[in-house]
């Protein structure tokens, strides 16, 4: 059996874990998502424990890729599941992607999270996919090279997004809405730039209009609270608006004054605090009810009782 070499990445070297008996290479039959949600990330520290296929039965290239991903802290089975193209990618092509990211200021310790969230990046073309993204960050968003790492860590999906089909159309749409500071979008609301204009941004804006706002009012709310364009219509906007109208007795006037209402948890913040207010026989503006700390809120209730 030929000796196994691992990809040589700049930065700290890690030893191959002793428990490398096998790996689960099973992939999903449904089309994979390009990027996983951060909350679902659990970077592997040792090779995958579902021992379906011994490493010794794999080709040298396959073993090299698997062990290299695991050493970086990436669950190789999960990465293959989300990006089946990895199975055909050469170790050298993956190495070129890693080396390019490191050359752009990404730290070795960042790779597990970035590539674990978006394993599609591993099979990207440096010339056709990644270089245009960094050019977009620099030229369109005015991000200095020294801040590339900050922006990519904030939103790894930048590296899995097409400049032509996704990033630039989103930026143009947001600028037409009234967002003036492109760099601020990258630093604070980058998910807007990696969102579909038609299926996400326009759909959320249109839903605000359907709720009864004029387009101008909806745009003004979005400019004050950009995250409105990221909230789920079914799981956030609809139930929270319904609770505001039916239980709190509020409406569009309150939302225009405090669009950040939708950023608070219905179950953990809005409903409990509204319930406590009802028990105390008092009403507070939405902003005061939700933004105050626990101590401040209890003091407000105590003042009413006194």
Backbone as CSV, one residue per row, in Angstrom:
resi,resn,N_x,N_y,N_z,CA_x,CA_y,CA_z,C_x,C_y,C_z
1,UNK,0.845,-1.188,0.000,0.000,0.000,0.000,0.881,1.239,0.000
2,UNK,0.620,2.205,-0.920,1.459,3.404,-0.955,1.272,4.227,0.294
3,UNK,2.319,4.927,0.670,2.241,5.772,1.861,1.247,6.899,1.634
4,UNK,0.516,7.224,2.665,-0.507,8.270,2.580,0.093,9.610,2.966
5,UNK,-0.025,10.589,2.080,0.399,11.939,2.421,-0.841,12.793,2.618
6,UNK,-0.761,13.781,3.480,-1.872,14.699,3.682,-1.539,16.033,3.054
7,UNK,-2.587,16.773,2.673,-2.366,18.091,2.094,-1.547,18.937,3.040
8,UNK,-0.628,19.665,2.495,0.219,20.523,3.318,-0.328,21.933,3.301
9,UNK,-0.995,22.327,4.396,-1.575,23.652,4.495,-0.666,24.545,5.310
10,UNK,-0.523,25.813,4.886,0.252,26.738,5.706,-0.379,26.870,7.079
11,UNK,0.414,27.121,8.078,-0.126,27.297,9.423,0.181,26.098,10.283
12,UNK,-0.423,26.035,11.468,-0.127,24.958,12.415,-0.458,23.601,11.845
13,UNK,0.396,22.658,12.092,0.138,21.299,11.659,-0.523,20.530,12.777
14,UNK,-1.447,19.665,12.396,-2.125,18.831,13.384,-1.781,17.382,13.092
15,UNK,-1.715,16.587,14.131,-1.431,15.169,13.929,-2.703,14.446,13.549
16,UNK,-2.575,13.385,12.757,-3.737,12.604,12.358,-4.259,11.849,13.563
17,UNK,-5.589,11.976,13.859,-6.138,11.275,15.008,-5.917,9.775,14.877
18,UNK,-5.737,9.155,16.012,-5.462,7.718,16.008,-6.659,6.917,15.547
19,UNK,-7.869,7.365,15.874,-9.066,6.609,15.541,-9.492,6.919,14.122
20,UNK,-8.803,6.345,13.137,-9.143,6.630,11.748,-9.542,5.355,11.014
21,UNK,-10.296,4.529,11.703,-10.651,3.248,11.134,-11.598,3.309,9.978
22,UNK,-12.443,4.330,9.905,-13.387,4.340,8.810,-14.113,5.643,8.714
23,UNK,-14.961,5.773,7.686,-15.671,7.013,7.439,-17.002,6.700,6.784
24,UNK,-18.021,7.457,7.123,-19.335,7.279,6.523,-19.434,8.196,5.315
25,UNK,-19.469,7.622,4.132,-19.509,8.422,2.911,-20.906,8.502,2.317
26,UNK,-21.917,8.114,3.075,-23.278,8.148,2.583,-23.698,9.577,2.298
27,UNK,-24.309,9.831,1.145,-24.771,11.168,0.800,-26.280,11.180,0.698
28,UNK,-26.868,12.394,0.809,-28.306,12.540,0.704,-28.733,12.359,-0.745
29,UNK,-29.940,11.827,-0.940,-30.454,11.679,-2.289,-31.044,12.975,-2.807
30,UNK,-31.469,13.873,-1.908,-32.028,15.145,-2.323,-30.915,16.138,-2.601
31,UNK,-31.207,17.185,-3.429,-30.169,18.182,-3.736,-29.654,18.838,-2.472
32,UNK,-28.350,18.958,-2.307,-27.780,19.509,-1.077,-27.891,21.021,-1.032
33,UNK,-27.952,21.584,0.173,-27.863,23.027,0.342,-26.425,23.445,0.138
34,UNK,-26.232,24.661,-0.371,-24.871,25.141,-0.606,-24.150,25.409,0.697
35,UNK,-24.898,25.917,1.680,-24.302,26.245,2.971,-25.218,25.769,4.081
36,UNK,-24.622,25.338,5.175,-25.412,24.911,6.314,-25.616,26.075,7.262
37,UNK,-26.663,25.992,8.073,-26.890,27.013,9.081,-25.841,26.902,10.171
38,UNK,-25.374,28.037,10.682,-24.348,28.000,11.733,-24.754,27.159,12.923
39,UNK,-26.042,27.173,13.278,-26.495,26.453,14.467,-26.370,24.950,14.310
40,UNK,-26.273,24.477,13.048,-26.179,23.036,12.837,-24.744,22.552,12.715
41,UNK,-23.814,23.461,12.891,-22.406,23.100,12.727,-21.848,22.446,13.978
42,UNK,-21.232,21.309,13.787,-20.519,20.646,14.880,-19.226,20.107,14.308
43,UNK,-18.212,20.952,14.115,-16.961,20.493,13.500,-16.398,19.277,14.203
44,UNK,-15.983,18.329,13.407,-15.463,17.085,13.962,-14.024,17.250,14.407
45,UNK,-13.701,16.723,15.555,-12.323,16.743,16.033,-11.600,15.453,15.697
46,UNK,-12.358,14.384,15.476,-11.780,13.119,15.054,-12.596,12.615,13.887
47,UNK,-12.065,11.700,13.086,-12.819,11.197,11.954,-14.178,10.681,12.368
48,UNK,-15.103,10.735,11.408,-16.498,10.394,11.649,-16.642,9.021,12.280
49,UNK,-17.546,8.930,13.257,-17.627,7.701,14.048,-18.479,6.603,13.403
50,UNK,-19.297,6.938,12.372,-20.085,5.898,11.724,-19.200,5.122,10.766
51,UNK,-18.743,3.984,11.185,-17.706,3.265,10.453,-18.318,2.426,9.342
52,UNK,-18.698,3.077,8.248,-19.318,2.360,7.148,-18.302,1.899,6.121
53,UNK,-17.212,2.641,5.964,-16.238,2.301,4.934,-14.827,2.502,5.474
54,UNK,-14.067,1.443,5.648,-12.704,1.589,6.176,-11.858,2.466,5.267
55,UNK,-11.043,3.305,5.879,-10.165,4.170,5.092,-9.223,3.356,4.213
56,UNK,-8.852,2.180,4.685,-7.908,1.359,3.918,-8.503,0.899,2.590
57,UNK,-9.860,0.921,2.459,-10.500,0.499,1.220,-10.613,1.628,0.202
58,UNK,-10.253,2.840,0.593,-10.377,3.982,-0.297,-9.090,4.208,-1.077
59,UNK,-9.205,4.969,-2.168,-8.020,5.315,-2.934,-7.152,6.270,-2.123
60,UNK,-5.902,6.388,-2.545,-4.982,7.268,-1.831,-5.479,8.706,-1.835
61,UNK,-6.001,9.173,-2.990,-6.513,10.539,-3.074,-7.701,10.747,-2.148
62,UNK,-8.609,9.760,-2.113,-9.795,9.882,-1.270,-9.408,9.940,0.200
63,UNK,-8.457,9.064,0.603,-8.023,9.071,1.999,-7.330,10.381,2.345
64,UNK,-6.560,10.901,1.400,-5.851,12.162,1.627,-6.833,13.296,1.870
65,UNK,-7.888,13.356,1.056,-8.896,14.410,1.215,-9.620,14.272,2.545
66,UNK,-10.048,13.067,2.866,-10.817,12.842,4.090,-10.010,13.212,5.329
67,UNK,-8.789,12.718,5.403,-7.974,12.992,6.576,-7.603,14.463,6.677
68,UNK,-7.367,15.091,5.542,-7.015,16.507,5.555,-8.184,17.357,6.047
69,UNK,-9.402,17.024,5.599,-10.583,17.755,6.062,-10.789,17.550,7.560
70,UNK,-10.635,16.318,8.006,-10.842,16.022,9.423,-9.796,16.721,10.288
71,UNK,-8.565,16.777,9.818,-7.512,17.452,10.571,-7.829,18.932,10.737
72,UNK,-8.453,19.535,9.713,-8.847,20.937,9.807,-10.059,21.139,10.718
73,UNK,-10.692,20.045,11.144,-11.859,20.153,12.003,-13.173,20.090,11.264
74,UNK,-13.149,19.650,10.002,-14.352,19.573,9.176,-14.840,18.134,9.138
75,UNK,-16.115,17.934,9.378,-16.725,16.614,9.277,-16.759,16.241,7.794
76,UNK,-15.869,15.366,7.371,-15.735,15.058,5.951,-16.984,14.386,5.385
77,UNK,-17.636,13.530,6.178,-18.847,12.871,5.682,-19.949,13.891,5.440
78,UNK,-20.070,14.838,6.342,-21.088,15.874,6.188,-20.751,16.774,5.005
79,UNK,-19.465,17.100,4.838,-19.046,17.930,3.713,-19.351,17.244,2.387
80,UNK,-19.092,15.942,2.303,-19.401,15.185,1.090,-20.899,15.119,0.843
81,UNK,-21.673,15.066,1.941,-23.122,15.023,1.803,-23.656,16.328,1.235
82,UNK,-23.114,17.458,1.732,-23.575,18.761,1.265,-22.991,19.127,-0.099
83,UNK,-21.828,18.576,-0.421,-21.176,18.876,-1.688,-20.619,17.594,-2.301
84,UNK,-21.460,16.825,-2.983,-21.004,15.565,-3.585,-19.859,15.741,-4.572
85,UNK,-19.691,16.942,-5.121,-18.591,17.171,-6.063,-17.224,16.991,-5.420
86,UNK,-17.193,17.002,-4.110,-15.927,16.799,-3.400,-15.314,15.444,-3.720
87,UNK,-16.165,14.456,-3.970,-15.652,13.103,-4.200,-14.791,13.034,-5.450
88,UNK,-15.039,13.933,-6.420,-14.267,13.918,-7.658,-13.171,14.975,-7.682
89,UNK,-13.133,15.828,-6.683,-12.136,16.904,-6.659,-10.759,16.339,-6.316
90,UNK,-9.744,16.874,-6.948,-8.389,16.421,-6.660,-7.862,17.110,-5.408
91,UNK,-7.003,16.452,-4.649,-6.393,17.100,-3.480,-5.688,18.408,-3.843
92,UNK,-5.070,18.459,-5.031,-4.370,19.681,-5.431,-5.334,20.841,-5.630
93,UNK,-6.530,20.564,-6.180,-7.501,21.644,-6.396,-8.009,22.171,-5.058
94,UNK,-8.208,21.279,-4.094,-8.642,21.706,-2.764,-7.541,22.526,-2.105
95,UNK,-6.294,22.068,-2.275,-5.154,22.790,-1.703,-5.073,24.205,-2.270
96,UNK,-5.371,24.360,-3.560,-5.292,25.685,-4.175,-6.329,26.625,-3.585
97,UNK,-7.514,26.100,-3.278,-8.563,26.910,-2.653,-8.125,27.350,-1.259
98,UNK,-7.615,26.402,-0.475,-7.175,26.714,0.887,-6.056,27.752,0.861
99,UNK,-5.087,27.540,0.000,-3.947,28.459,-0.083,-4.401,29.858,-0.475
100,UNK,-5.370,29.945,-1.387,-5.867,31.255,-1.816,-6.562,31.964,-0.662
101,UNK,-7.383,31.247,0.086,-8.082,31.872,1.218,-7.089,32.372,2.260
102,UNK,-6.078,31.582,2.532,-5.057,32.005,3.489,-4.310,33.236,2.988
103,UNK,-4.107,33.313,1.685,-3.407,34.474,1.112,-4.233,35.739,1.219
104,UNK,-5.542,35.599,1.406,-6.434,36.747,1.521,-6.666,37.155,2.974
105,UNK,-5.925,36.561,3.876,-6.007,36.967,5.270,-6.871,36.080,6.147
106,UNK,-7.496,35.061,5.557,-8.258,34.104,6.367,-7.271,33.297,7.194
107,UNK,-7.557,33.107,8.466,-6.650,32.361,9.337,-6.926,30.864,9.258
108,UNK,-5.894,30.107,9.502,-6.034,28.648,9.495,-7.139,28.205,10.457
109,UNK,-7.243,28.865,11.619,-8.247,28.475,12.612,-9.665,28.799,12.172
110,UNK,-9.839,29.630,11.135,-11.169,29.979,10.642,-11.733,28.928,9.696
111,UNK,-10.874,28.086,9.143,-11.286,27.218,8.046,-12.366,26.214,8.432
112,UNK,-12.297,25.671,9.641,-13.279,24.654,10.033,-14.694,25.217,9.975
113,UNK,-14.874,26.416,10.506,-16.211,27.006,10.508,-16.642,27.427,9.105
114,UNK,-15.754,28.116,8.386,-16.108,28.620,7.060,-16.416,27.478,6.095
115,UNK,-15.511,26.509,6.022,-15.688,25.407,5.080,-16.695,24.386,5.579
116,UNK,-16.869,24.305,6.899,-17.896,23.425,7.430,-19.280,23.934,7.102
117,UNK,-19.462,25.250,7.140,-20.744,25.844,6.782,-20.998,25.760,5.286
118,UNK,-19.942,25.987,4.506,-20.090,26.054,3.048,-19.059,25.167,2.358
119,UNK,-19.224,23.846,2.406,-18.252,22.968,1.756,-18.200,23.136,0.243
120,UNK,-19.185,23.813,-0.336,-19.142,24.102,-1.774,-17.881,24.887,-2.134
121,UNK,-17.388,25.678,-1.172,-16.197,26.495,-1.428,-15.012,25.615,-1.821
122,UNK,-14.952,24.411,-1.261,-13.813,23.530,-1.499,-13.667,23.124,-2.961
123,UNK,-14.760,23.154,-3.719,-14.689,22.793,-5.139,-14.883,24.016,-6.033
124,UNK,-14.724,25.193,-5.459,-14.824,26.414,-6.249,-13.585,26.574,-7.132
125,UNK,-13.758,27.346,-8.183,-12.625,27.741,-9.014,-12.064,29.034,-8.449
126,UNK,-10.777,29.024,-8.168,-10.162,30.244,-7.632,-10.340,31.398,-8.607
127,UNK,-10.075,31.144,-9.886,-10.141,32.212,-10.885,-11.570,32.644,-11.191
128,UNK,-12.475,31.682,-11.366,-13.834,32.012,-11.815,-14.780,32.358,-10.675
129,UNK,-14.528,31.829,-9.474,-15.472,32.015,-8.370,-14.940,32.899,-7.251
130,UNK,-13.761,32.599,-6.745,-13.279,33.260,-5.533,-12.653,34.630,-5.794
131,UNK,-11.838,34.743,-6.820,-11.241,36.049,-7.116,-12.317,37.113,-7.361
132,UNK,-13.392,36.805,-8.116,-14.453,37.809,-8.295,-15.123,38.221,-6.989
133,UNK,-15.249,37.299,-6.031,-15.872,37.649,-4.750,-15.031,38.675,-4.006
134,UNK,-13.729,38.452,-3.946,-12.871,39.394,-3.234,-12.771,40.731,-3.984
135,UNK,-12.855,40.690,-5.308,-12.886,41.937,-6.081,-14.169,42.704,-5.776
136,UNK,-15.273,41.987,-5.612,-16.557,42.610,-5.264,-16.483,43.253,-3.880
137,UNK,-15.894,42.546,-2.937,-15.746,43.098,-1.594,-14.931,44.393,-1.632
138,UNK,-13.895,44.384,-2.421,-13.000,45.537,-2.474,-13.593,46.700,-3.256
139,UNK,-14.065,46.421,-4.461,-14.485,47.502,-5.357,-15.929,47.948,-5.130
140,UNK,-16.823,46.999,-4.929,-18.243,47.344,-4.801,-18.628,47.712,-3.372
141,UNK,-18.011,47.039,-2.400,-18.382,47.280,-1.006,-17.362,48.129,-0.249
142,UNK,-16.260,48.446,-0.913,-15.222,49.296,-0.301,-14.639,48.697,0.985
143,UNK,-14.456,47.396,0.977,-13.859,46.708,2.115,-12.351,46.650,1.919
144,UNK,-11.564,47.177,2.848,-10.101,47.081,2.719,-9.629,45.644,2.880
145,UNK,-8.497,45.346,2.274,-7.965,43.974,2.346,-7.837,43.497,3.787
146,UNK,-7.500,44.393,4.684,-7.297,44.013,6.087,-8.574,43.557,6.765
147,UNK,-9.735,43.864,6.163,-11.015,43.481,6.753,-11.674,42.298,6.048
148,UNK,-11.001,41.703,5.065,-11.571,40.551,4.371,-11.942,39.449,5.361
149,UNK,-11.028,39.176,6.292,-11.278,38.091,7.253,-12.515,38.379,8.094
150,UNK,-12.635,39.609,8.556,-13.794,39.988,9.371,-15.105,39.756,8.625
151,UNK,-15.155,40.162,7.367,-16.381,40.040,6.581,-16.693,38.587,6.258
152,UNK,-15.688,37.820,5.866,-15.920,36.418,5.510,-16.321,35.611,6.740
153,UNK,-15.706,35.879,7.872,-16.115,35.179,9.089,-17.534,35.537,9.486
154,UNK,-17.933,36.770,9.232,-19.295,37.201,9.525,-20.291,36.466,8.642
155,UNK,-19.914,36.244,7.378,-20.825,35.598,6.430,-20.039,34.747,5.429
156,UNK,-19.715,33.494,5.787,-18.977,32.623,4.873,-19.679,32.411,3.533
157,UNK,-20.995,32.644,3.494,-21.735,32.421,2.248,-21.296,33.346,1.125
158,UNK,-20.580,34.421,1.451,-20.009,35.252,0.392,-19.214,34.394,-0.582
159,UNK,-18.433,33.469,-0.036,-17.530,32.667,-0.855,-18.253,31.608,-1.678
160,UNK,-19.523,31.388,-1.391,-20.305,30.403,-2.140,-21.343,31.084,-3.024
161,UNK,-21.226,32.407,-3.185,-22.221,33.172,-3.947,-21.616,33.711,-5.233
162,UNK,-22.423,33.724,-6.268,-21.997,34.269,-7.551,-22.108,35.788,-7.527
163,UNK,-21.047,36.454,-7.926,-21.080,37.915,-7.986,-22.108,38.372,-9.022
164,UNK,-22.083,37.769,-10.165,-22.969,38.185,-11.254,-24.435,37.873,-10.962
165,UNK,-24.704,36.690,-10.441,-26.092,36.249,-10.297,-26.714,36.562,-8.946
166,UNK,-25.886,36.856,-7.939,-26.445,37.024,-6.602,-25.956,38.280,-5.888
167,UNK,-24.662,38.440,-5.721,-24.148,39.534,-4.901,-24.430,40.905,-5.508
168,UNK,-24.085,41.104,-6.777,-24.275,42.423,-7.376,-25.762,42.756,-7.556
169,UNK,-26.616,41.823,-7.999,-28.045,42.155,-8.066,-28.626,42.539,-6.710
170,UNK,-28.197,41.841,-5.646,-28.697,42.174,-4.309,-28.241,43.562,-3.894
171,UNK,-26.981,43.885,-4.159,-26.465,45.200,-3.800,-27.217,46.300,-4.549
172,UNK,-27.443,46.118,-5.837,-28.166,47.115,-6.629,-29.583,47.307,-6.089
173,UNK,-30.261,46.206,-5.758,-31.619,46.282,-5.215,-31.631,47.055,-3.898
174,UNK,-30.698,46.736,-3.021,-30.651,47.393,-1.710,-30.297,48.872,-1.845
175,UNK,-29.411,49.195,-2.755,-29.062,50.598,-2.969,-30.251,51.371,-3.505
176,UNK,-31.042,50.755,-4.346,-32.228,51.423,-4.879,-33.282,51.621,-3.797
177,UNK,-33.285,50.743,-2.798,-34.207,50.929,-1.676,-33.812,52.136,-0.831
178,UNK,-32.524,52.454,-0.815,-32.075,53.590,-0.027,-30.883,53.320,0.864
179,UNK,-30.315,52.105,0.805,-29.113,51.814,1.587,-27.929,52.510,0.926
180,UNK,-27.316,53.433,1.641,-26.247,54.244,1.069,-24.852,53.693,1.346
181,UNK,-24.669,53.063,2.490,-23.344,52.622,2.924,-23.159,51.133,2.615
182,UNK,-22.494,50.860,1.485,-22.305,49.464,1.069,-21.444,48.702,2.060
183,UNK,-20.423,49.358,2.603,-19.546,48.679,3.557,-20.308,48.286,4.810
184,UNK,-21.227,49.143,5.254,-22.025,48.836,6.444,-22.854,47.579,6.235
185,UNK,-23.357,47.388,5.020,-24.103,46.160,4.726,-23.221,44.939,4.931
186,UNK,-21.989,45.005,4.462,-21.077,43.872,4.591,-20.715,43.600,6.039
187,UNK,-20.546,44.659,6.818,-20.137,44.494,8.216,-21.289,44.076,9.125
188,UNK,-22.477,44.609,8.865,-23.577,44.438,9.818,-24.737,43.580,9.303
189,UNK,-25.025,43.623,8.010,-26.163,42.875,7.467,-25.768,42.111,6.201
190,UNK,-24.683,41.338,6.251,-24.201,40.678,5.029,-25.162,39.652,4.460
191,UNK,-26.039,39.080,5.310,-26.961,38.067,4.805,-27.873,38.652,3.734
192,UNK,-28.106,39.971,3.762,-28.930,40.600,2.725,-28.257,40.485,1.360
193,UNK,-26.938,40.581,1.334,-26.203,40.552,0.073,-26.117,39.154,-0.525
194,UNK,-26.261,38.127,0.295,-26.199,36.756,-0.221,-27.598,36.167,-0.371
195,UNK,-28.621,37.020,-0.279,-30.002,36.574,-0.405,-30.508,36.769,-1.832
196,UNK,-31.463,35.951,-2.219,-32.086,36.072,-3.533,-32.941,37.333,-3.583
197,UNK,-32.747,38.138,-4.606,-33.542,39.364,-4.741,-35.014,39.023,-4.883
198,UNK,-35.325,38.102,-5.763,-36.730,37.788,-6.051,-37.385,36.975,-4.940
199,UNK,-36.720,35.919,-4.507,-37.351,34.982,-3.566,-37.280,35.424,-2.113
200,UNK,-36.345,36.309,-1.775,-36.196,36.723,-0.381,-36.449,38.212,-0.195
201,UNK,-35.627,39.048,-0.782,-35.709,40.485,-0.518,-37.031,41.080,-0.995
202,UNK,-37.390,40.845,-2.243,-38.636,41.388,-2.768,-39.846,40.755,-2.092
203,UNK,-39.747,39.457,-1.802,-40.878,38.754,-1.181,-41.170,39.298,0.215
204,UNK,-40.120,39.557,1.012,-40.325,40.081,2.366,-40.884,41.505,2.310
205,UNK,-40.350,42.311,1.398,-40.836,43.686,1.257,-42.297,43.686,0.834
206,UNK,-42.644,42.817,-0.095,-44.033,42.743,-0.549,-44.959,42.286,0.561
207,UNK,-44.486,41.414,1.440,-45.334,40.966,2.538,-45.653,42.110,3.493
208,UNK,-44.705,42.989,3.717,-44.971,44.156,4.564,-46.053,45.027,3.950
209,UNK,-46.051,45.114,2.628,-47.094,45.881,1.941,-48.439,45.179,2.084
210,UNK,-48.440,43.864,1.967,-49.677,43.085,2.113,-50.258,43.261,3.516
211,UNK,-49.398,43.457,4.500,-49.874,43.666,5.872,-50.652,44.973,6.015
212,UNK,-50.517,45.870,5.048,-51.264,47.123,5.091,-50.429,48.373,5.002
213,UNK,-49.111,48.209,4.945,-48.229,49.359,4.819,-48.153,49.811,3.362
214,UNK,-47.893,51.095,3.161,-47.579,51.546,1.808,-46.157,51.099,1.498
215,UNK,-45.795,51.097,0.226,-44.433,50.679,-0.114,-43.419,51.618,0.520
216,UNK,-43.739,52.898,0.538,-42.829,53.866,1.141,-42.654,53.596,2.634
217,UNK,-43.738,53.270,3.317,-43.657,52.957,4.746,-42.859,51.682,4.979
218,UNK,-43.082,50.679,4.112,-42.354,49.415,4.247,-40.855,49.631,4.044
219,UNK,-40.496,50.420,3.045,-39.087,50.703,2.786,-38.467,51.448,3.950
220,UNK,-39.191,52.413,4.507,-38.671,53.163,5.655,-38.413,52.240,6.841
221,UNK,-39.316,51.287,7.073,-39.115,50.331,8.159,-37.884,49.468,7.909
222,UNK,-37.703,49.039,6.662,-36.561,48.194,6.319,-35.253,48.950,6.493
223,UNK,-35.234,50.215,6.136,-34.020,51.003,6.291,-33.666,51.182,7.759
224,UNK,-34.666,51.233,8.619,-34.424,51.350,10.056,-34.082,50.010,10.674
225,UNK,-34.627,48.931,10.115,-34.401,47.584,10.655,-34.177,46.623,9.484
226,UNK,-32.954,46.593,8.925,-32.676,45.770,7.740,-32.985,44.295,7.917
227,UNK,-32.912,43.811,9.141,-33.164,42.377,9.363,-34.591,41.978,9.031
228,UNK,-35.483,42.935,8.834,-36.845,42.604,8.409,-36.833,41.789,7.122
229,UNK,-35.839,42.026,6.280,-35.762,41.312,5.010,-35.162,39.920,5.154
230,UNK,-34.789,39.543,6.355,-34.231,38.209,6.578,-35.176,37.314,7.368
231,UNK,-36.206,37.887,7.975,-37.098,37.098,8.825,-38.053,36.253,7.984
232,UNK,-38.348,35.054,8.475,-39.295,34.163,7.806,-40.705,34.749,7.854
233,UNK,-41.376,34.725,6.732,-42.759,35.219,6.692,-43.657,34.330,7.544
234,UNK,-43.528,33.015,7.352,-44.411,32.073,8.047,-44.079,31.946,9.530
235,UNK,-42.801,31.958,9.882,-42.402,31.695,11.261,-42.150,32.938,12.093
236,UNK,-42.124,34.096,11.467,-41.829,35.312,12.208,-42.855,36.407,11.944
237,UNK,-42.870,36.941,10.728,-43.697,38.105,10.439,-45.179,37.853,10.692
238,UNK,-45.698,36.743,10.201,-47.134,36.481,10.336,-47.555,36.233,11.787
239,UNK,-46.915,35.316,12.510,-47.365,35.074,13.889,-47.159,36.268,14.814
240,UNK,-46.078,37.004,14.640,-45.836,38.149,15.517,-46.800,39.292,15.226
241,UNK,-47.103,39.503,13.958,-48.083,40.535,13.625,-49.466,40.123,14.133
242,UNK,-49.780,38.846,14.002,-51.069,38.363,14.514,-51.185,38.558,16.016
243,UNK,-50.109,38.283,16.749,-50.135,38.460,18.206,-50.260,39.937,18.558
244,UNK,-49.572,40.780,17.820,-49.637,42.216,18.081,-51.066,42.728,17.937
245,UNK,-51.744,42.284,16.905,-53.099,42.772,16.640,-54.112,42.149,17.585
246,UNK,-54.071,40.820,17.727,-55.120,40.115,18.470,-54.937,40.177,19.977
247,UNK,-53.716,40.116,20.457,-53.471,40.038,21.895,-53.051,41.373,22.501
248,UNK,-52.131,42.060,21.845,-51.640,43.321,22.398,-52.564,44.480,22.056
249,UNK,-53.298,44.330,20.960,-54.200,45.391,20.553,-53.514,46.504,19.782
250,UNK,-52.355,46.175,19.198,-51.625,47.154,18.414,-51.866,46.969,16.937
251,UNK,-51.041,47.640,16.137,-51.216,47.532,14.698,-50.074,48.163,13.952
252,UNK,-50.354,48.647,12.766,-49.315,49.197,11.901,-48.650,50.427,12.498
253,UNK,-49.412,51.228,13.228,-48.843,52.434,13.836,-47.680,52.058,14.757
254,UNK,-47.891,51.047,15.585,-46.848,50.612,16.518,-45.646,50.042,15.772
255,UNK,-45.900,49.316,14.692,-44.804,48.734,13.927,-43.959,49.815,13.245
256,UNK,-44.622,50.836,12.728,-43.876,51.921,12.081,-43.004,52.652,13.094
257,UNK,-43.471,52.723,14.326,-42.686,53.374,15.375,-41.558,52.483,15.868
258,UNK,-41.790,51.162,15.841,-40.794,50.236,16.397,-40.733,48.959,15.544
259,UNK,-40.133,49.030,14.337,-40.047,47.846,13.476,-39.185,46.738,14.067
260,UNK,-38.355,47.090,15.055,-37.508,46.078,15.704,-38.326,45.060,16.496
261,UNK,-39.611,45.288,16.621,-40.508,44.343,17.303,-40.300,42.931,16.776
262,UNK,-40.124,42.794,15.460,-40.007,41.466,14.849,-38.693,40.764,15.193
263,UNK,-37.751,41.501,15.757,-36.458,40.897,16.088,-36.486,40.168,17.428
264,UNK,-37.547,40.343,18.213,-37.639,39.715,19.529,-38.418,38.408,19.446
265,UNK,-38.035,37.457,20.275,-38.684,36.145,20.290,-40.112,36.256,20.790
266,UNK,-41.026,35.666,20.051,-42.436,35.687,20.460,-42.636,34.907,21.750
267,UNK,-42.053,33.711,21.818,-42.264,32.840,22.974,-41.456,33.267,24.196
268,UNK,-40.247,33.767,23.983,-39.353,34.045,25.112,-39.386,35.497,25.583
269,UNK,-39.877,36.399,24.756,-39.830,37.805,25.142,-41.189,38.495,25.040
270,UNK,-41.779,38.440,23.857,-43.008,39.209,23.631,-44.158,38.704,24.489
271,UNK,-44.464,37.415,24.405,-45.606,36.866,25.146,-45.414,36.956,26.664
272,UNK,-44.255,36.555,27.210,-44.090,36.655,28.672,-44.200,38.077,29.189
273,UNK,-43.592,39.015,28.517,-43.635,40.393,29.012,-45.029,41.005,28.854
274,UNK,-45.687,40.672,27.769,-47.062,41.160,27.620,-47.951,40.576,28.698
275,UNK,-47.739,39.294,29.016,-48.526,38.666,30.078,-48.305,39.321,31.429
276,UNK,-47.061,39.638,31.737,-46.749,40.300,33.003,-47.364,41.699,33.051
277,UNK,-47.372,42.378,31.932,-47.991,43.703,31.888,-49.486,43.607,32.136
278,UNK,-50.107,42.613,31.555,-51.549,42.441,31.754,-51.862,42.162,33.221
279,UNK,-51.030,41.326,33.839,-51.250,41.024,35.258,-51.081,42.267,36.122
280,UNK,-50.178,43.143,35.720,-49.937,44.373,36.481,-50.921,45.468,36.122
281,UNK,-51.760,45.217,35.100,-52.748,46.201,34.697,-52.135,47.439,34.076
282,UNK,-51.093,47.271,33.298,-50.432,48.423,32.692,-50.117,48.158,31.227
283,UNK,-49.899,49.218,30.483,-49.502,49.118,29.082,-48.261,49.963,28.859
284,UNK,-47.340,49.426,28.103,-46.112,50.130,27.770,-45.936,50.158,26.255
285,UNK,-45.257,51.160,25.732,-44.909,51.138,24.303,-44.081,49.897,23.998
286,UNK,-44.187,49.397,22.782,-43.458,48.184,22.415,-41.965,48.314,22.691
287,UNK,-41.385,49.441,22.364,-39.944,49.604,22.555,-39.551,49.473,24.010
288,UNK,-40.340,50.065,24.906,-40.032,49.999,26.328,-40.297,48.600,26.871
289,UNK,-41.330,47.981,26.404,-41.670,46.628,26.853,-40.588,45.625,26.480
290,UNK,-40.006,45.772,25.309,-39.107,44.738,24.795,-37.627,45.066,24.955
291,UNK,-37.248,46.321,24.882,-35.833,46.680,24.925,-35.276,46.771,26.343
292,UNK,-36.129,47.005,27.316,-35.651,47.150,28.692,-35.073,45.837,29.198
293,UNK,-34.075,45.939,30.064,-33.486,44.748,30.671,-34.470,44.133,31.654
294,UNK,-34.145,42.949,32.148,-35.034,42.289,33.106,-35.208,43.158,34.347
295,UNK,-34.120,43.747,34.804,-34.197,44.588,35.999,-35.036,45.833,35.752
296,UNK,-34.820,46.452,34.592,-35.599,47.646,34.254,-37.078,47.324,34.101
297,UNK,-37.372,46.183,33.491,-38.775,45.804,33.290,-39.460,45.528,34.624
298,UNK,-38.785,44.824,35.515,-39.364,44.543,36.826,-39.586,45.838,37.615
299,UNK,-38.686,46.791,37.468,-38.839,48.078,38.136,-40.057,48.827,37.604
300,UNK,-40.280,48.749,36.301,-41.459,49.380,35.713,-42.738,48.772,36.267
301,UNK,-42.746,47.446,36.395,-43.927,46.781,36.965,-44.097,47.146,38.439
302,UNK,-42.994,47.214,39.165,-43.050,47.562,40.587,-43.577,48.979,40.790
303,UNK,-43.195,49.895,39.927,-43.676,51.268,40.026,-45.187,51.323,39.876
304,UNK,-45.721,50.491,38.990,-47.166,50.450,38.785,-47.868,49.929,40.038
305,UNK,-47.280,48.901,40.661,-47.907,48.315,41.850,-47.884,49.274,43.029
306,UNK,-46.827,50.118,43.096,-46.751,51.073,44.197,-47.765,52.198,44.010
